Amino acid sequence: MRFSVLAPALLTAGVTLPSIALADPLTYADALTRAAANAPSLKARAASSDAARLSAIAADRLPDPTLDLGVSGFPVTGPNAGSFTRDDFTTAMIGFSQQFPNLAKRHARAERARADIGLAEAGELVEGRTVRLETALAWIDLYYGERRLAQLDLLTASLDDLQRTVAARLASGSARPSQALEPEQLRAAVADRRAEMVAVIAQARARLARYTGDPNPEVSGDAPMLDLDPPALRAGIDTLPALRGQDARIAAADADVRLARADKRPDWRVGISYGRRDPRFGDMASVGVSIDLPLFAGKRQNPKIDASTSMARGSRFDREALKRELAATLDADLADHVMHHERWRNARETLVPLAKRRAELDRDSYAAGKLDLGTALLSTLALAEAEVETLNREADVARDAVRITITYGEERP
């Protein structure tokens, strides 16, 4: 089953909004492109990925060697105490030592570093989709907000025409003086709706500015036409960035298990030194090896291994839980999309035509003197509300399609 978001072509009236002359018009695709290039959060995630890749270079390298300097055999008591020249056994020493972690530990550290890269890259993908989604929804809200505001402006213009009709009927004596107040009352109600819509537009513009970097963005072009393919979306859940991030967490947990097991293998250190003594006795060289002895694994290494294994097992359960959550959320979003699509179709094909026909009939009845002005005004208001509600429902369909497409699949405008 496939659903489409149709580009609206309902209104052509101009909309007066404050301070938009300097804003660059943004199509839907332009907004997403600009957000991808300018969003600071995306740059932050990219920097984190770069940091993880750079850190991985040193993950499995040997530690730096150690320079050893010292003096041995220096007298502190006796007749030669404190003298470097009168004592025959004082030795000045210089040496180097190098630690060699066991190979399993070095490999585990490299695997952990690769998992950290995967985590960082998954975080970058998740943030990229979040930025795209928020930008797309802000664009949709601004697009439809301006059109709803234009519809209210059309209603205001129709009230001006009605006001002139009332004035003419008052002059002829065919209308009561109190009827002159009814268009003004309706105008006040429309003004309240208009103020709410102006606020909605300002909020959407602020959200769009946050991600695109445009201080005063304005939309242009048509709303996106996005096709939804539910089977393909369900089949692609395993490739979503959120699950890829969970896969990276599992890899990191597995690397921690191998790192804990590697602690049961001994590390070792090699040292070499050269000692200079009194020329009468000659110099000395020393070489030594030290080896760790993990003799008490039951109280040291094994608990760490068990803890790491438990964490890895928990990470796999977390992935399964997240996958089920995403699948359930996708089905719920698709159900909402079907419902919103049906409500939009019902408003477009039934509610608006009926409201329009009723307004025309009541207007004709009022002109013929068969209907009072208040009833005619209510029919006019009902038509305007039906048209605005149709735009609201169309916006719901568009928001559904954008949210589902960006969250669960690749966008295909």
N, C-alpha and C positions, 0 to 999 in steps of 0.2 A: 504494500500500500504506500502510495506516495502523496505528499501534500506539497502545495506550492504557496508562496507568499506573492500575491500579485501587486505590482506597482500601482499605487492609487493615482487616479486622474480625475478627482472629484472637484477640486477647487482651483480657481485661477485668480481669485481676488488677492490684492496686495495686502501685506501685513505690516503695520507700523510698529517697529521695535526700536528701542533706544540703542544708540551707539553700536551699529553693526556695519557702518560704512567702511571701516578700516579693516574688517576681518576678511581673511582669504576664504572664499567658499571651499568647502571640503565635500567631495563625494564620499560615499561610504568606504570605497577602497582607499581613497586618499587618507581618510582618517586613520584607518588601520595601519597603513604604511608609515604615516607620520608618528603614530604612537610607538610602533616597533623601533623607530629610529631615535625617539626623544625621551621615552619613559625612563626616569632615573632608576626605578626599581629593576628594570631589565639590565641596565648597565651595572648595577650592583651585583646582580646574580652572575653576569658574565665575568665580572672581576673575581667572584668567588670560584668560578670554574677555572679561570686562569691560575688562581692561587693553588687549587688542588692539583692541577697538572704540574705546576712547578715544584710543589712539595714532593710529588711522586718521584722526581728525579733522584732524590737523595734517600728514598725510603729503604732500599736494600743495600746501600753502600756501607763499607766498613767505617767504624768510628775513626776519628782523627787520631794519629799517633800521639804519644805522650813523650815530652822531653823531661828527662829526669836529671837533676843536678843535686850534688850532695858532697858532704865531707864525712869520712869515716875514720875512726881511730884517733880522734882529736882528744888530747889529754886535758882532763878537767881537774885532776888532783895530782899530787906528787911534785917532784922537782921541776918537771917540764910542763906543768899546768899552764895552759893559755898560750903556748908557743907553737908556731908552725915550723920553726927552724931547728929546734933542739930535739924534737921527737922523731923517732925512726919509723913510726907506724901510721902517721897521719896520711890519709889518701884522699885526694880530690877526685871526684867521680863525675862523669857525664854519661848519660845513656838514653836510649829510646826504648819505648815499649809500644806494642800494638795489640789491641784486643780483637779477637775473632769470634763474634757471635756465631752460633751453630747455623749451618746452612738452612735448616728448616725454619728457623726464626727469621732469617733474612727473606726467604721466599714468602712467609706469611706476612711480613711487613709490606712487601711489594704488592701482595694481593689486597691488603687492607688499603693501601694507597690508591689502587685502581678502583676499589669500591667507593672510596671517598670522591674520586673523580666522577663516578657514576651518580653518586648522590648529588653532587654539585650541578652536574648537567641536567639531571631530572628536575632539580629545583629551578633551574633556568627555564626548562620547558614549561613547568607548571606556572611560573610567573608570567611567561610569555602568553600562555592561554588566558590567564587572568586579566592581563592588560588588554588583550584583544577583545575579550568578552565585555569588560567594562567600557571600553571605547565604543564597541558596537552598540551596546545598549544605550549609552549616552547619545550616540548619533540618532538612533531610532526614536528615543524620547524627544529629542530636539526637533526632529523631522515631523513627527506627528503632533507635537505640541504646537508648532507654528501653524499647522493646518487646522487644528481645532480652534486656535485663536482666530484664524481667518474666518472660520464658520461663524463664530460669535460676532465678528465684525460685520458679516453679511446680515446677521439678525439685527444688529444695531441699525444698519442702513435701512432695513425693511421697516423698522420702528419709526424712522424719520418719515418715510412715506405714509405710514399709518397716522402719524401725528398730524400731517397736513390734511389727511382725509377727515380726521376728527375736527380739526379747526374749521374746515369748510362746512361740515354738518352742524357745528355749533352756530356758525354764522347764519345758516339757513333755518335754525330752530328745530331741526330734526333730531338733535341729540341733547341729552341732559348735560348740564354743566359739569357734573361729577365725572362724566366719561372722559373729560379732558385729562384727568389724573391717571387713568388706567395705563396709557402708554408709558408714562413716566415711572409708574410702579414696576412695570415689566422691564424698563430700561435699567432700573436700579438692580433688579435681580440678575440681569445679564451682566451688569458691571461687576457684581460679586463673582460670577463665574469667570469673567475675563481676568480679574485680579488673581484668582487662583491659577489660571492658565499661564499668566505672565510669570508667576513664581515657579511653576513647573518648568517653563522654558529656561529661566535663569539658572535653576538648579542643574538642568541637563547641560547647559552651556558651560557651567563651572566644572562639571565632571569631565566634559570633553576637553576643556582647556588643561585639566590636570594631566591628562595622558598625552595629548598632542603637542603641548607646549605653546599652542596658539592662544594668546591672551584673550581673544574675543572671537571664538570660532563661529562660523555660520555654515549651514549645510547647503548642498546643492545636488542636483540630480535626483534620481528615483531611489526608492527603498530597494534593498537587495531582493532578488528572487532566488530563494534557496530551496533546493529539493531535499527532502528527507527520505532516506532509505532505511527503515527500521531494522531489517535483517542485517544489513551491512554494519549499522551502528552497533548492534549487539555482538556481532562477530569481532569487532575491533576493540572491544573493551580491554583485552589483555595488553594492547599496545598504548593505552592511555598514559600520559606522563605521570599521573599519580601512582599507577601500578609499576611503572618503570622505576620510580623512586623507591617503592617498596621492595622491588627486586634488588636494587642497590643496597638497601638496608640488610636484606638477607645475605647478600655477598659479604658485606662488612661483618655481619655476625659470624658467618662461616670462617672468615679470615681470623676473627678473634679466637675462635675455637682452635684453629691450627696454631695460632700464636701461643695460646695457653699450653697446648701440648708440646710445643717446641721448648718450653721452659724445662721440660723433663730431660732434655738433652744438654750436656755440659757445654758451656762456653769456655774458651781458653784464651790465654794471653801469653805473648812472647816478649821477652825483654833482653836487651843487650846493653852492657855498660863497659866503660873504660875507666880504669883508675890509675892516677899518676901519683907515684910515691917518691921518696928520696932517691936520687939517681944511684945510690949505692946498692939499692935493693931491687930496682927495676919496676916497671909498670905492670898492671894486671888488667885482664879482660874477663868479663863474666857474661854468661848466657843462661837464661832461665825460662822455664815454662810454668804457668800456673793454670790449673784446671778447676772449674767449678764442680762441686759434688752435690748434686740434687738427691740427697740420701733420704729425705723425709717428705716424699711426695704425697703421702696420705694426708698430711696436715698443711701442705703448702701448695703444690702444683695441682693435685687432683681436685680440691674444692674450686679452684679457678676454672679448671676444665669443665666441671659440672655446671658451674654458673654460666659460662659462655655457651655451653650446649643448650641450656634452658633458654637463654636469650635468643639463640638462633631458632629454636623451635617456636618461641613466641612470635618471632618475626614472620614465620610462615603462616601462623594462624592469623596474624594481623593482615597479611596480604589477602587471604581468603575472605576475611570479613570485609575488607575494603572492596574486593571484587563483587561480592554479593550486594554491598551497599550501592555501588555504582550501577549494577544491573537493575536493582529495584528502583533507583532514582530515575534511570533512563526510561523504564516502563511507565513510571508515574508522569514524567515530563511528556512522553508521547501521548498518554491519555489526556493530559491537560491540553495538548496541542489539538487533538481531535475535537475536544469540547469547545475550545476557543474558535476553531475553524467553523464548526457548526453554528455557533452563536453569531459569528461574523456573517456567515451566509444568510442566516435567518434575518438579521438586521438589514442587510443589503437588499435582499429579495422580497421581504415581507413587511418589516416594521416601517422602514422609510417610505416605501410606496404608499402604504396605508395612511401614515401620518401626513404625507404630502397631499393625498386625495382629500383627507378630512379637512385640512387647512384650506384647500381651494373651495370646497363646498361651504365651509363656514364663512369664508370671505365673501363668496357670492351671496350667501344668505344675509350677511350683514349689509352688503351693498343694497340688497333688495328690501332692507328694513325688517326682515323676518327673524333676526338674531341680534342679541345684544352684543355690545362691543367686548365686554369681558370674556364671553365665550369664544369670540373670534380671536382674541389675543391669546387665550390659553391654547387654542389649536395651533397658532403660529409658534408659540413657545414649545409645544410638544414636538412640532416638526424639527425645530432647531435642536432640541435635545436628542431626538432620534438620530439626526445626522451626526451630532457630536459623539453619541454613543456608538454609532457605526465606526467612526474613526477610532474610538477607544478599543473596540473589539478587533479592528484590523491591526492596531498597534500591538495588542496582546498576541495575535497570531505571528506578527513579525518578530516580536521579542522571543516567543517560543522557538521559532525556527533558528534565530541567531544563537540563542543560548544552547540549544541542543546540538547544532552543527559545530560550534566552537568547542563546547565542552566534551562531546563524545566522538567527534569525527573531524575530518578535514573540510574546510569551507570550499564550496563550489558555487561561486556567484554566477 
